[in-house]
Amino acid sequence: MIRINLLPHREAKRKQKQAAFVAMLAAGGVVGAAVVLLVGAWNASRISVQNERNLVLKQASAELDKKIGQIKTLKEEIEALKARQQAVEDLQSDRNQPVYVLDELVRQTPDGVYLKSFRQDGLKVTLNGYAQSQERVAELLRNVSGTSAWLERPNLTEVKVAAVGQGKASRKVVEFQMDVAIKRPAAGAPGQDLAKAAGTP
């Protein structure tokens, strides 16, 4: 009977399998490491690109903020110039204002009303005068509050019956005191064009 010893052959197969398994593990490790490196490199590239984009956006935002600041400064300068121009126009108008206010009072004072004093305090005028009747005083109030280009908001502060003259020439009249506000007339109103022309070199 022939006997065959298979132990060396089985041992060789087992070692071969172990070697293949070790080689597979090594290959898997290399592949895994390669994948990790590739993913890391890809992520690093994305982070770098995003950082560059963020830097560009930051620079653009800073430039935009700078331009907004320049526009704001320009607007403030324009508003200051407008205010200065308006102040000059108001000063030119105010310089001749008493003349035009007196002219306006002449226009608005009805027959039968006589003004004895005129006092201006800022944008308020105090009038003292006489009228033939209370109806004449009421007419003056209506004229000033309704059609005047330079005067508005009349306020009758005092009204009383007084006597003017002496002896047989004495007669009764209505004595009154009135406060009137001065307003700046619209362009084209009587005296306004003249006021601008007077202040123009």
LINGIDA-V822718 format. One line per field, one symbol per residue. ss: DSSP state (H for helix, E for strand, L for the rest). phi: phi as a letter, one per 40 degrees, with the letter a starting at -180 (. if undefined). psi: psi as a letter, one per 40 degrees, with the letter a starting at -180 (. if undefined). A space follows every 10 residues. Layout:
ss: ???
phi: ???
psi: ???
//
This chain:
ss: LLLLLLHHHH HHHHHHHHHH HHHHHHHHHH HHHHHHHHHH HHHHHHHHHH HHHHHHHHHH HHHHHHHHHH HHHHHHHHHH HHHHHHHHHH HHHHHLHHHH HHHHHHHHLL LLEEEEEEEE ELLEEEEEEE ELLHHHHHHH HHHHHHLLLL EEEEEEEEEE EEEELLHHHL EEEEEEEEEE EELLLLLLLL LHHHHHHHHL L
phi: .cbbcccccc cccccccccc cccccccccc cccccccccc cccccccccc cccccccccc cccccccccc cccccccccc cccccccccc cccccbddcc cccccccccc cgbbcbaabb bgbbbbbbab bcaccccccc dccccbbccb bafcbccaaa cbbbgbgccc acbbcababb ccbcccdgcd gccccccccc c
psi: hhhhhedddd dddddddddd dddddddddd dddddddddd dddddddddd dddddddddd dddddddddd dddddddddd dddddddddd dddddedddd dddddddehi iehhheihhh gbfhhhhhai ididdddddd ddddedehde iifihhdhhi hihiiibdeh ihihhihhhh ihihiiheih ddddddddeh .
//
